[in-house]
Amino acid sequence: MRVFFCLLSALALCQAAYDYKTVLKNSLLFYEAQRSGKLPADQKVTWRKDSALNDKGQKGEDLTG
């Protein structure tokens, strides 16, 4: 019975194929969506707009990214 479960588990793992192209594309899109400050005109995340344009640190540092 253990052998059956081992084989079944191995079969399940072998069939779990990843589409790395889609994973990479979505990872980069997520990274781009996290940006703040003045965003470029070619921003891929269309719902994301400029943000934190007036943020300053405790000593007046520009934190817009």
N, CA, C and O atoms as a Tripos MOL2 file, in Angstrom:
@<TRIPOS>MOLECULE
protein
  260   259    65     0     0
PROTEIN
NO_CHARGES

@<TRIPOS>ATOM
      1 N           0.8170   -1.1890    0.0000 N.3       1 MET1
      2 CA          0.0000    0.0000    0.0000 C.3       1 MET1
      3 C           0.8680    1.2640    0.0000 C.2       1 MET1
      4 O           0.5240    2.2480   -0.6550 O.2       1 MET1
      5 N           1.9920    1.2430    0.7310 N.am      2 ARG2
      6 CA          2.8920    2.3980    0.7530 C.3       2 ARG2
      7 C           3.4620    2.6740   -0.6310 C.2       2 ARG2
      8 O           3.5950    3.8260   -1.0460 O.2       2 ARG2
      9 N           3.7910    1.6100   -1.3290 N.am      3 VAL3
     10 CA          4.3540    1.7660   -2.6740 C.3       3 VAL3
     11 C           3.3480    2.4640   -3.5730 C.2       3 VAL3
     12 O           3.7180    3.3170   -4.3800 O.2       3 VAL3
     13 N           2.0880    2.1080   -3.4380 N.am      4 PHE4
     14 CA          1.0440    2.7290   -4.2550 C.3       4 PHE4
     15 C           0.9800    4.2310   -3.9980 C.2       4 PHE4
     16 O           0.9210    5.0210   -4.9410 O.2       4 PHE4
     17 N           0.9930    4.6260   -2.7270 N.am      5 PHE5
     18 CA          0.9380    6.0450   -2.3920 C.3       5 PHE5
     19 C           2.1920    6.7860   -2.8440 C.2       5 PHE5
     20 O           2.1070    7.9420   -3.2580 O.2       5 PHE5
     21 N           3.3330    6.1500   -2.7740 N.am      6 CYS6
     22 CA          4.5740    6.7610   -3.2590 C.3       6 CYS6
     23 C           4.5070    6.9910   -4.7620 C.2       6 CYS6
     24 O           4.8820    8.0550   -5.2540 O.2       6 CYS6
     25 N           4.0310    5.9960   -5.4780 N.am      7 LEU7
     26 CA          3.9010    6.1370   -6.9330 C.3       7 LEU7
     27 C           2.8640    7.1880   -7.2940 C.2       7 LEU7
     28 O           3.0660    7.9710   -8.2220 O.2       7 LEU7
     29 N           1.7640    7.2080   -6.5710 N.am      8 LEU8
     30 CA          0.7260    8.2010   -6.8190 C.3       8 LEU8
     31 C           1.2500    9.6110   -6.5460 C.2       8 LEU8
     32 O           0.9660   10.5370   -7.3050 O.2       8 LEU8
     33 N           2.0030    9.7720   -5.4770 N.am      9 SER9
     34 CA          2.5900   11.0760   -5.1530 C.3       9 SER9
     35 C           3.5950   11.5070   -6.2090 C.2       9 SER9
     36 O           3.6090   12.6680   -6.6170 O.2       9 SER9
     37 N           4.4260   10.5900   -6.6480 N.am     10 ALA10
     38 CA          5.4150   10.9020   -7.6820 C.3      10 ALA10
     39 C           4.7300   11.2890   -8.9780 C.2      10 ALA10
     40 O           5.1770   12.2100   -9.6620 O.2      10 ALA10
     41 N           3.6610   10.6070   -9.3240 N.am     11 LEU11
     42 CA          2.9170   10.9260  -10.5400 C.3      11 LEU11
     43 C           2.3030   12.3140  -10.4470 C.2      11 LEU11
     44 O           2.3260   13.0710  -11.4170 O.2      11 LEU11
     45 N           1.7600   12.6490   -9.2930 N.am     12 ALA12
     46 CA          1.1580   13.9680   -9.1020 C.3      12 ALA12
     47 C           2.2100   15.0630   -9.2270 C.2      12 ALA12
     48 O           1.9400   16.1100   -9.8170 O.2      12 ALA12
     49 N           3.4020   14.8390   -8.6830 N.am     13 LEU13
     50 CA          4.4680   15.8360   -8.7740 C.3      13 LEU13
     51 C           4.9680   15.9990  -10.2010 C.2      13 LEU13
     52 O           5.2940   17.1110  -10.6170 O.2      13 LEU13
     53 N           5.0310   14.9310  -10.9400 N.am     14 CYS14
     54 CA          5.5160   14.9870  -12.3170 C.3      14 CYS14
     55 C           4.5550   15.7370  -13.2240 C.2      14 CYS14
     56 O           4.9810   16.3500  -14.2030 O.2      14 CYS14
     57 N           3.2780   15.6980  -12.9160 N.am     15 GLN15
     58 CA          2.2960   16.3450  -13.7700 C.3      15 GLN15
     59 C           2.0920   17.8100  -13.4140 C.2      15 GLN15
     60 O           1.3480   18.5030  -14.1080 O.2      15 GLN15
     61 N           2.7180   18.2990  -12.3670 N.am     16 ALA16
     62 CA          2.5880   19.6910  -11.9680 C.3      16 ALA16
     63 C           3.6020   20.5270  -12.7430 C.2      16 ALA16
     64 O           4.6510   20.8920  -12.2120 O.2      16 ALA16
     65 N           3.2880   20.8230  -13.9870 N.am     17 ALA17
     66 CA          4.1860   21.6110  -14.8440 C.3      17 ALA17
     67 C           3.8960   23.0960  -14.6380 C.2      17 ALA17
     68 O           2.7430   23.4950  -14.4750 O.2      17 ALA17
     69 N           4.9290   23.8920  -14.6480 N.am     18 TYR18
     70 CA          4.7820   25.3290  -14.4720 C.3      18 TYR18
     71 C           5.0230   26.0340  -15.7940 C.2      18 TYR18
     72 O           5.8790   25.6340  -16.5820 O.2      18 TYR18
     73 N           4.2570   27.0850  -16.0220 N.am     19 ASP19
     74 CA          4.4380   27.9310  -17.1920 C.3      19 ASP19
     75 C           5.3210   29.1020  -16.7460 C.2      19 ASP19
     76 O           4.8210   30.1450  -16.3250 O.2      19 ASP19
     77 N           6.6360   28.9130  -16.8440 N.am     20 TYR20
     78 CA          7.5750   29.8990  -16.3130 C.3      20 TYR20
     79 C           7.4930   31.2410  -17.0330 C.2      20 TYR20
     80 O           7.8030   32.2730  -16.4390 O.2      20 TYR20
     81 N           7.0900   31.2490  -18.2800 N.am     21 LYS21
     82 CA          6.9400   32.5080  -19.0120 C.3      21 LYS21
     83 C           5.8530   33.3640  -18.3550 C.2      21 LYS21
     84 O           6.0410   34.5630  -18.1560 O.2      21 LYS21
     85 N           4.7310   32.7530  -18.0250 N.am     22 THR22
     86 CA          3.6410   33.4750  -17.3770 C.3      22 THR22
     87 C           4.0230   33.8900  -15.9630 C.2      22 THR22
     88 O           3.6880   34.9930  -15.5300 O.2      22 THR22
     89 N           4.7160   33.0270  -15.2460 N.am     23 VAL23
     90 CA          5.1480   33.3520  -13.8830 C.3      23 VAL23
     91 C           6.0820   34.5590  -13.8980 C.2      23 VAL23
     92 O           5.9280   35.4690  -13.0840 O.2      23 VAL23
     93 N           7.0380   34.5760  -14.8050 N.am     24 LEU24
     94 CA          7.9710   35.6940  -14.9020 C.3      24 LEU24
     95 C           7.2430   36.9760  -15.2990 C.2      24 LEU24
     96 O           7.5040   38.0380  -14.7330 O.2      24 LEU24
     97 N           6.3410   36.8840  -16.2620 N.am     25 LYS25
     98 CA          5.5790   38.0510  -16.7180 C.3      25 LYS25
     99 C           4.7690   38.6460  -15.5680 C.2      25 LYS25
    100 O           4.7790   39.8600  -15.3640 O.2      25 LYS25
    101 N           4.0730   37.8020  -14.8220 N.am     26 ASN26
    102 CA          3.2600   38.2880  -13.7090 C.3      26 ASN26
    103 C           4.1120   38.8130  -12.5620 C.2      26 ASN26
    104 O           3.7040   39.7490  -11.8740 O.2      26 ASN26
    105 N           5.2740   38.2380  -12.3450 N.am     27 SER27
    106 CA          6.1780   38.7310  -11.3040 C.3      27 SER27
    107 C           6.6750   40.1310  -11.6370 C.2      27 SER27
    108 O           6.7190   41.0020  -10.7680 O.2      27 SER27
    109 N           7.0460   40.3440  -12.8790 N.am     28 LEU28
    110 CA          7.5120   41.6660  -13.2940 C.3      28 LEU28
    111 C           6.3790   42.6840  -13.2530 C.2      28 LEU28
    112 O           6.6010   43.8420  -12.8990 O.2      28 LEU28
    113 N           5.1700   42.2650  -13.6100 N.am     29 LEU29
    114 CA          4.0170   43.1530  -13.5420 C.3      29 LEU29
    115 C           3.7300   43.5380  -12.0920 C.2      29 LEU29
    116 O           3.4260   44.6970  -11.8060 O.2      29 LEU29
    117 N           3.8250   42.5770  -11.1810 N.am     30 PHE30
    118 CA          3.6340   42.8640   -9.7620 C.3      30 PHE30
    119 C           4.6880   43.8590   -9.2740 C.2      30 PHE30
    120 O           4.3650   44.8090   -8.5620 O.2      30 PHE30
    121 N           5.9460   43.6400   -9.6560 N.am     31 TYR31
    122 CA          7.0280   44.5400   -9.2610 C.3      31 TYR31
    123 C           6.7580   45.9530   -9.7820 C.2      31 TYR31
    124 O           6.9450   46.9320   -9.0600 O.2      31 TYR31
    125 N           6.3190   46.0540  -11.0320 N.am     32 GLU32
    126 CA          6.0480   47.3640  -11.6200 C.3      32 GLU32
    127 C           4.8780   48.0520  -10.9240 C.2      32 GLU32
    128 O           4.8740   49.2770  -10.7950 O.2      32 GLU32
    129 N           3.9010   47.2970  -10.4820 N.am     33 ALA33
    130 CA          2.7340   47.8720   -9.8100 C.3      33 ALA33
    131 C           3.0800   48.4270   -8.4360 C.2      33 ALA33
    132 O           2.3190   49.2300   -7.8970 O.2      33 ALA33
    133 N           4.2020   48.0250   -7.8580 N.am     34 GLN34
    134 CA          4.5860   48.4700   -6.5200 C.3      34 GLN34
    135 C           5.2970   49.8150   -6.5190 C.2      34 GLN34
    136 O           5.5410   50.3850   -5.4560 O.2      34 GLN34
    137 N           5.6310   50.3270   -7.6980 N.am     35 ARG35
    138 CA          6.3660   51.5940   -7.7540 C.3      35 ARG35
    139 C           5.5030   52.7550   -7.2730 C.2      35 ARG35
    140 O           4.2760   52.7180   -7.3630 O.2      35 ARG35
    141 N           6.1620   53.7700   -6.7690 N.am     36 SER36
    142 CA          5.4640   54.9840   -6.3750 C.3      36 SER36
    143 C           6.2340   56.1710   -6.9260 C.2      36 SER36
    144 O           7.2950   56.0140   -7.5290 O.2      36 SER36
    145 N           5.6940   57.3440   -6.7150 N.am     37 GLY37
    146 CA          6.3060   58.5400   -7.2630 C.3      37 GLY37
    147 C           5.7050   58.8730   -8.6140 C.2      37 GLY37
    148 O           4.6080   58.4190   -8.9380 O.2      37 GLY37
    149 N           6.4090   59.6550   -9.3940 N.am     38 LYS38
    150 CA          5.9580   60.0290  -10.7380 C.3      38 LYS38
    151 C           6.2010   58.8390  -11.6550 C.2      38 LYS38
    152 O           7.3450   58.4350  -11.8640 O.2      38 LYS38
    153 N           5.1370   58.2810  -12.1970 N.am     39 LEU39
    154 CA          5.2470   57.0940  -13.0340 C.3      39 LEU39
    155 C           5.3580   57.4820  -14.5060 C.2      39 LEU39
    156 O           4.8030   58.5010  -14.9180 O.2      39 LEU39
    157 N           6.0610   56.6890  -15.2960 N.am     40 PRO40
    158 CA          6.2200   56.9930  -16.7180 C.3      40 PRO40
    159 C           4.9080   56.8140  -17.4820 C.2      40 PRO40
    160 O           3.9940   56.1400  -17.0060 O.2      40 PRO40
    161 N           4.8210   57.4100  -18.6460 N.am     41 ALA41
    162 CA          3.6090   57.3320  -19.4660 C.3      41 ALA41
    163 C           3.3300   55.9100  -19.9400 C.2      41 ALA41
    164 O           2.1760   55.5560  -20.1770 O.2      41 ALA41
    165 N           4.3710   55.0920  -20.0800 N.am     42 ASP42
    166 CA          4.1830   53.7250  -20.5740 C.3      42 ASP42
    167 C           3.9530   52.7170  -19.4450 C.2      42 ASP42
    168 O           4.2370   51.5300  -19.6070 O.2      42 ASP42
    169 N           3.4460   53.1810  -18.3140 N.am     43 GLN43
    170 CA          3.1510   52.3070  -17.1730 C.3      43 GLN43
    171 C           2.1680   51.2200  -17.6020 C.2      43 GLN43
    172 O           1.0930   51.5230  -18.1180 O.2      43 GLN43
    173 N           2.5350   49.9520  -17.3890 N.am     44 LYS44
    174 CA          1.7000   48.8210  -17.8160 C.3      44 LYS44
    175 C           0.4830   48.6130  -16.9290 C.2      44 LYS44
    176 O          -0.5390   48.1030  -17.3870 O.2      44 LYS44
    177 N           0.5850   49.0020  -15.6700 N.am     45 VAL45
    178 CA         -0.5420   48.8620  -14.7480 C.3      45 VAL45
    179 C          -1.3580   50.1440  -14.8580 C.2      45 VAL45
    180 O          -1.0720   51.1360  -14.1880 O.2      45 VAL45
    181 N          -2.3810   50.1100  -15.7140 N.am     46 THR46
    182 CA         -3.0950   51.3390  -16.0810 C.3      46 THR46
    183 C          -3.8860   51.9460  -14.9300 C.2      46 THR46
    184 O          -4.1310   53.1520  -14.9320 O.2      46 THR46
    185 N          -4.2920   51.1510  -13.9540 N.am     47 TRP47
    186 CA         -5.0600   51.6960  -12.8470 C.3      47 TRP47
    187 C          -4.1760   52.3830  -11.8210 C.2      47 TRP47
    188 O          -4.6760   53.0980  -10.9520 O.2      47 TRP47
    189 N          -2.8770   52.1770  -11.9080 N.am     48 ARG48
    190 CA         -1.9420   52.7700  -10.9520 C.3      48 ARG48
    191 C          -1.5450   54.1600  -11.4440 C.2      48 ARG48
    192 O          -1.1200   54.3250  -12.5880 O.2      48 ARG48
    193 N          -1.6850   55.1440  -10.5820 N.am     49 LYS49
    194 CA         -1.3440   56.5300  -10.9280 C.3      49 LYS49
    195 C          -0.1890   57.0060  -10.0450 C.2      49 LYS49
    196 O           0.2700   56.2780   -9.1640 O.2      49 LYS49
    197 N           0.2700   58.2170  -10.2870 N.am     50 ASP50
    198 CA          1.3300   58.8160   -9.4760 C.3      50 ASP50
    199 C           0.9070   58.8160   -8.0020 C.2      50 ASP50
    200 O          -0.2600   59.0390   -7.6810 O.2      50 ASP50
    201 N           1.8630   58.5670   -7.1220 N.am     51 SER51
    202 CA          1.5490   58.5640   -5.6930 C.3      51 SER51
    203 C           2.7640   59.0060   -4.8920 C.2      51 SER51
    204 O           3.9030   58.9150   -5.3510 O.2      51 SER51
    205 N           2.4980   59.4800   -3.6960 N.am     52 ALA52
    206 CA          3.5350   59.8600   -2.7360 C.3      52 ALA52
    207 C           4.4920   60.9070   -3.3040 C.2      52 ALA52
    208 O           5.6950   60.8550   -3.0470 O.2      52 ALA52
    209 N           3.9660   61.8450   -4.0650 N.am     53 LEU53
    210 CA          4.8290   62.8460   -4.6970 C.3      53 LEU53
    211 C           5.3740   63.8730   -3.7030 C.2      53 LEU53
    212 O           6.3800   64.5270   -3.9800 O.2      53 LEU53
    213 N           4.7280   64.0170   -2.5690 N.am     54 ASN54
    214 CA          5.1620   65.0230   -1.5910 C.3      54 ASN54
    215 C           5.7120   64.4040   -0.3130 C.2      54 ASN54
    216 O           5.8650   65.1030    0.6890 O.2      54 ASN54
    217 N           6.0100   63.1160   -0.3250 N.am     55 ASP55
    218 CA          6.5230   62.4510    0.8750 C.3      55 ASP55
    219 C           7.9390   62.9240    1.1930 C.2      55 ASP55
    220 O           8.7850   63.0570    0.3080 O.2      55 ASP55
    221 N           8.1700   63.1710    2.4690 N.am     56 LYS56
    222 CA          9.4870   63.5990    2.9490 C.3      56 LYS56
    223 C           9.8700   62.7630    4.1620 C.2      56 LYS56
    224 O           9.0080   62.3440    4.9350 O.2      56 LYS56
    225 N          11.1560   62.5270    4.3200 N.am     57 GLY57
    226 CA         11.6650   61.8270    5.4940 C.3      57 GLY57
    227 C          11.7350   62.7640    6.6830 C.2      57 GLY57
    228 O          11.3680   63.9340    6.5750 O.2      57 GLY57
    229 N          12.2010   62.2640    7.8170 N.am     58 GLN58
    230 CA         12.2810   63.0660    9.0330 C.3      58 GLN58
    231 C          13.2390   64.2400    8.8910 C.2      58 GLN58
    232 O          13.0830   65.2550    9.5700 O.2      58 GLN58
    233 N          14.2220   64.1090    8.0170 N.am     59 LYS59
    234 CA         15.1920   65.1840    7.8130 C.3      59 LYS59
    235 C          15.0070   65.8500    6.4570 C.2      59 LYS59
    236 O          15.9290   66.4810    5.9410 O.2      59 LYS59
    237 N          13.8020   65.7100    5.8720 N.am     60 GLY60
    238 CA         13.4980   66.3620    4.6090 C.3      60 GLY60
    239 C          13.9240   65.5890    3.3770 C.2      60 GLY60
    240 O          13.8960   66.1360    2.2750 O.2      60 GLY60
    241 N          14.3220   64.3200    3.5330 N.am     61 GLU61
    242 CA         14.7540   63.5220    2.3850 C.3      61 GLU61
    243 C          13.5700   63.2690    1.4500 C.2      61 GLU61
    244 O          12.4310   63.1260    1.8930 O.2      61 GLU61
    245 N          13.8570   63.2170    0.1700 N.am     62 ASP62
    246 CA         12.8420   62.9140   -0.8350 C.3      62 ASP62
    247 C          12.5950   61.4060   -0.8370 C.2      62 ASP62
    248 O          13.5230   60.6340   -1.0770 O.2      62 ASP62
    249 N          11.3750   60.9800   -0.5750 N.am     63 LEU63
    250 CA         11.0380   59.5600   -0.4870 C.3      63 LEU63
    251 C          10.1780   59.0870   -1.6530 C.2      63 LEU63
    252 O           9.5150   58.0560   -1.5490 O.2      63 LEU63
    253 N          10.1790   59.8160   -2.7460 N.am     64 THR64
    254 CA          9.2770   59.4640   -3.8440 C.3      64 THR64
    255 C           9.7240   58.2450   -4.6220 C.2      64 THR64
    256 O           8.9360   57.7180   -5.4080 O.2      64 THR64
    257 N          10.9350   57.7720   -4.4470 N.am     65 GLY65
    258 CA         11.3960   56.5500   -5.1120 C.3      65 GLY65
    259 C          11.8590   56.8400   -6.4710 C.2      65 GLY65
    260 O          12.2840   55.9320   -7.1850 O.2      65 GLY65
@<TRIPOS>BOND
     1     1     2 1
     2     2     3 1
     3     3     4 2
     4     3     5 am
     5     5     6 1
     6     6     7 1
     7     7     8 2
     8     7     9 am
     9     9    10 1
    10    10    11 1
    11    11    12 2
    12    11    13 am
    13    13    14 1
    14    14    15 1
    15    15    16 2
    16    15    17 am
    17    17    18 1
    18    18    19 1
    19    19    20 2
    20    19    21 am
    21    21    22 1
    22    22    23 1
    23    23    24 2
    24    23    25 am
    25    25    26 1
    26    26    27 1
    27    27    28 2
    28    27    29 am
    29    29    30 1
    30    30    31 1
    31    31    32 2
    32    31    33 am
    33    33    34 1
    34    34    35 1
    35    35    36 2
    36    35    37 am
    37    37    38 1
    38    38    39 1
    39    39    40 2
    40    39    41 am
    41    41    42 1
    42    42    43 1
    43    43    44 2
    44    43    45 am
    45    45    46 1
    46    46    47 1
    47    47    48 2
    48    47    49 am
    49    49    50 1
    50    50    51 1
    51    51    52 2
    52    51    53 am
    53    53    54 1
    54    54    55 1
    55    55    56 2
    56    55    57 am
    57    57    58 1
    58    58    59 1
    59    59    60 2
    60    59    61 am
    61    61    62 1
    62    62    63 1
    63    63    64 2
    64    63    65 am
    65    65    66 1
    66    66    67 1
    67    67    68 2
    68    67    69 am
    69    69    70 1
    70    70    71 1
    71    71    72 2
    72    71    73 am
    73    73    74 1
    74    74    75 1
    75    75    76 2
    76    75    77 am
    77    77    78 1
    78    78    79 1
    79    79    80 2
    80    79    81 am
    81    81    82 1
    82    82    83 1
    83    83    84 2
    84    83    85 am
    85    85    86 1
    86    86    87 1
    87    87    88 2
    88    87    89 am
    89    89    90 1
    90    90    91 1
    91    91    92 2
    92    91    93 am
    93    93    94 1
    94    94    95 1
    95    95    96 2
    96    95    97 am
    97    97    98 1
    98    98    99 1
    99    99   100 2
   100    99   101 am
   101   101   102 1
   102   102   103 1
   103   103   104 2
   104   103   105 am
   105   105   106 1
   106   106   107 1
   107   107   108 2
   108   107   109 am
   109   109   110 1
   110   110   111 1
   111   111   112 2
   112   111   113 am
   113   113   114 1
   114   114   115 1
   115   115   116 2
   116   115   117 am
   117   117   118 1
   118   118   119 1
   119   119   120 2
   120   119   121 am
   121   121   122 1
   122   122   123 1
   123   123   124 2
   124   123   125 am
   125   125   126 1
   126   126   127 1
   127   127   128 2
   128   127   129 am
   129   129   130 1
   130   130   131 1
   131   131   132 2
   132   131   133 am
   133   133   134 1
   134   134   135 1
   135   135   136 2
   136   135   137 am
   137   137   138 1
   138   138   139 1
   139   139   140 2
   140   139   141 am
   141   141   142 1
   142   142   143 1
   143   143   144 2
   144   143   145 am
   145   145   146 1
   146   146   147 1
   147   147   148 2
   148   147   149 am
   149   149   150 1
   150   150   151 1
   151   151   152 2
   152   151   153 am
   153   153   154 1
   154   154   155 1
   155   155   156 2
   156   155   157 am
   157   157   158 1
   158   158   159 1
   159   159   160 2
   160   159   161 am
   161   161   162 1
   162   162   163 1
   163   163   164 2
   164   163   165 am
   165   165   166 1
   166   166   167 1
   167   167   168 2
   168   167   169 am
   169   169   170 1
   170   170   171 1
   171   171   172 2
   172   171   173 am
   173   173   174 1
   174   174   175 1
   175   175   176 2
   176   175   177 am
   177   177   178 1
   178   178   179 1
   179   179   180 2
   180   179   181 am
   181   181   182 1
   182   182   183 1
   183   183   184 2
   184   183   185 am
   185   185   186 1
   186   186   187 1
   187   187   188 2
   188   187   189 am
   189   189   190 1
   190   190   191 1
   191   191   192 2
   192   191   193 am
   193   193   194 1
   194   194   195 1
   195   195   196 2
   196   195   197 am
   197   197   198 1
   198   198   199 1
   199   199   200 2
   200   199   201 am
   201   201   202 1
   202   202   203 1
   203   203   204 2
   204   203   205 am
   205   205   206 1
   206   206   207 1
   207   207   208 2
   208   207   209 am
   209   209   210 1
   210   210   211 1
   211   211   212 2
   212   211   213 am
   213   213   214 1
   214   214   215 1
   215   215   216 2
   216   215   217 am
   217   217   218 1
   218   218   219 1
   219   219   220 2
   220   219   221 am
   221   221   222 1
   222   222   223 1
   223   223   224 2
   224   223   225 am
   225   225   226 1
   226   226   227 1
   227   227   228 2
   228   227   229 am
   229   229   230 1
   230   230   231 1
   231   231   232 2
   232   231   233 am
   233   233   234 1
   234   234   235 1
   235   235   236 2
   236   235   237 am
   237   237   238 1
   238   238   239 1
   239   239   240 2
   240   239   241 am
   241   241   242 1
   242   242   243 1
   243   243   244 2
   244   243   245 am
   245   245   246 1
   246   246   247 1
   247   247   248 2
   248   247   249 am
   249   249   250 1
   250   250   251 1
   251   251   252 2
   252   251   253 am
   253   253   254 1
   254   254   255 1
   255   255   256 2
   256   255   257 am
   257   257   258 1
   258   258   259 1
   259   259   260 2
@<TRIPOS>SUBSTRUCTURE
     1 MET1         2 RESIDUE 1 A MET
     2 ARG2         6 RESIDUE 1 A ARG
     3 VAL3        10 RESIDUE 1 A VAL
     4 PHE4        14 RESIDUE 1 A PHE
     5 PHE5        18 RESIDUE 1 A PHE
     6 CYS6        22 RESIDUE 1 A CYS
     7 LEU7        26 RESIDUE 1 A LEU
     8 LEU8        30 RESIDUE 1 A LEU
     9 SER9        34 RESIDUE 1 A SER
    10 ALA10       38 RESIDUE 1 A ALA
    11 LEU11       42 RESIDUE 1 A LEU
    12 ALA12       46 RESIDUE 1 A ALA
    13 LEU13       50 RESIDUE 1 A LEU
    14 CYS14       54 RESIDUE 1 A CYS
    15 GLN15       58 RESIDUE 1 A GLN
    16 ALA16       62 RESIDUE 1 A ALA
    17 ALA17       66 RESIDUE 1 A ALA
    18 TYR18       70 RESIDUE 1 A TYR
    19 ASP19       74 RESIDUE 1 A ASP
    20 TYR20       78 RESIDUE 1 A TYR
    21 LYS21       82 RESIDUE 1 A LYS
    22 THR22       86 RESIDUE 1 A THR
    23 VAL23       90 RESIDUE 1 A VAL
    24 LEU24       94 RESIDUE 1 A LEU
    25 LYS25       98 RESIDUE 1 A LYS
    26 ASN26      102 RESIDUE 1 A ASN
    27 SER27      106 RESIDUE 1 A SER
    28 LEU28      110 RESIDUE 1 A LEU
    29 LEU29      114 RESIDUE 1 A LEU
    30 PHE30      118 RESIDUE 1 A PHE
    31 TYR31      122 RESIDUE 1 A TYR
    32 GLU32      126 RESIDUE 1 A GLU
    33 ALA33      130 RESIDUE 1 A ALA
    34 GLN34      134 RESIDUE 1 A GLN
    35 ARG35      138 RESIDUE 1 A ARG
    36 SER36      142 RESIDUE 1 A SER
    37 GLY37      146 RESIDUE 1 A GLY
    38 LYS38      150 RESIDUE 1 A LYS
    39 LEU39      154 RESIDUE 1 A LEU
    40 PRO40      158 RESIDUE 1 A PRO
    41 ALA41      162 RESIDUE 1 A ALA
    42 ASP42      166 RESIDUE 1 A ASP
    43 GLN43      170 RESIDUE 1 A GLN
    44 LYS44      174 RESIDUE 1 A LYS
    45 VAL45      178 RESIDUE 1 A VAL
    46 THR46      182 RESIDUE 1 A THR
    47 TRP47      186 RESIDUE 1 A TRP
    48 ARG48      190 RESIDUE 1 A ARG
    49 LYS49      194 RESIDUE 1 A LYS
    50 ASP50      198 RESIDUE 1 A ASP
    51 SER51      202 RESIDUE 1 A SER
    52 ALA52      206 RESIDUE 1 A ALA
    53 LEU53      210 RESIDUE 1 A LEU
    54 ASN54      214 RESIDUE 1 A ASN
    55 ASP55      218 RESIDUE 1 A ASP
    56 LYS56      222 RESIDUE 1 A LYS
    57 GLY57      226 RESIDUE 1 A GLY
    58 GLN58      230 RESIDUE 1 A GLN
    59 LYS59      234 RESIDUE 1 A LYS
    60 GLY60      238 RESIDUE 1 A GLY
    61 GLU61      242 RESIDUE 1 A GLU
    62 ASP62      246 RESIDUE 1 A ASP
    63 LEU63      250 RESIDUE 1 A LEU
    64 THR64      254 RESIDUE 1 A THR
    65 GLY65      258 RESIDUE 1 A GLY
